[in-house]
Amino acid sequence: MLPKNNLPGRSPQVNVQVWILALGRLLSQTGTGFTLFYAPIFFVNEVGLSATAVGVALGSGQITKIVGGFLGGSLCDSQFWGRRSTLLLSAAVSAIASFILAAANNFQILVIGKLLMGLGIGLYWPATEAVVADLTEGGDRNEAFALTRLGDNVGLQLGIILGGIVLSTTGAYRSLFIIDAISFLVFFMVVYFAISETYKPPIVSEISESKEVENGWIVAFSDRPFVIFIAVNIIFTIYVSQVHSTLPLYFKNFVPGNFSAANISLLFAIHTAVSIIFLLPIAKFLSRFRAPQALSVSALLWAVGFVLTDITGTVKTGNFFWAVITLSIMAIAIVSYTPTMSALVADLAPKKWRGIYSSISSQCWAVGYFIGPPLGGWALDSSPVVINNFWLGMTFSVGVAMVILRYLDKAMEI
């Protein structure tokens, strides 16, 4: 195993490969930041598609993300494939998808691009989560996952800022997708040259391995705490999807004030900066609580964020200020959720089935993003009354999440 490095001024030890993976994710997410918040605006305001059509197209990628997630989980736990090869396949597929999205000029091509992107992302998450789980243990795991999420957030921050600069100076939306494709190719090279395979199962016959993987799926879906977690995880991912797909268009087209591309870029740059600043401190603070309790903190923050979203759209003045406060609260809600979620999955999973457990967890994101963008797009295409009540409805849904988290806490004590 590669040597471990001490984080300056911190107690946990993090394997050097986790640092390298975090760097690779930073580079990849820089490209994603170029497109994540601007894609809905581009395809609605520039290409001319309806908000509902764009929401459906964005949601369609979750179909192949589910397929990719199940495939990625099995490949990760396979002696003939493994974590590293799955990451390489994911990067290659995602790069091709970004090039297709760069050329998309109608609904059909947009859907094809999103279907391929969904497949690439579906392959990616089980592999990257399994690598971090393989290289960490005990109390270090939550903060190691926070470190890789920090790479994601720093990359997004850079991508949002640079994307805003490109749009404000050139207006070339399509170039953002080309940059995204290049970032996936860079990530491919990082994995190829710097990441070694982290899990080598015992040599078994192909038939025996197929039975082993199949049993892993059965074990995962028979794990009561894990099944309860799946339900609440889907709710959280629906919340996150609203930040990435609905809010940019909501601010642009429905909130009074000057929400130009440059201002939206600044707004989400602040959102990501808050994530970066608070991610590691919050991960360290929440690591002293049981996972359901930590997730309950995130749920309460989401409720506050949705209430503030409604206020942002209804006040007469100071809308940009309220938008900053809203997205800052949502940033803290996200960083309270993601490392805790990843560490919980790693803790619940048997070592030989970490890929499968991580795969199922990633399917929650696929389901959440399948539901969230079309739901948000439908709300934005409806009357102002529906739009305002939409955010209040999201607030009330937090009560459901809190109830499920209570059941999860009790199930984990058994």
Buried (B, 14 or more C-beta within 10 A) or exposed (E): EEEBEEBEEEEBBBBBBBBBBBBBBBBBBBBBBBBBBBBBBBBBBEBEBBBBBBBBBBBBBBBBBBBBBBBBBBBBBBBEBBBBBBBBBBBBBBBBBBBBBBEBEEBEBBBBBBBBBBBBBBBBBBBBBBBBBBBBEEBBBBBBBBBBBBBBBBBBBBBBBBBBEBBEEEEEBEBBBBBBBBBBBBBBEBBEEBBEEBBEBEEEEEEEBEEBBEEBBEBBEEBEBBBBBBBBBBBBBBBBBBBBBBBBBBBBEBBBBEBEBBBBBBBBBBBBBBBBBBBBEBBBEBBEEBBBBBBBBBBBBBBBBBBBBBBBBBBEEBBBEBBBBBBBBBBBBBBBBBBBBBBBBBBBBEEBBBBBBBBBBBBBBBBBBBBBBBBBBBBBBBEEEEBBBBBEEBBEBBEEBBEBBBBBBEBBEE
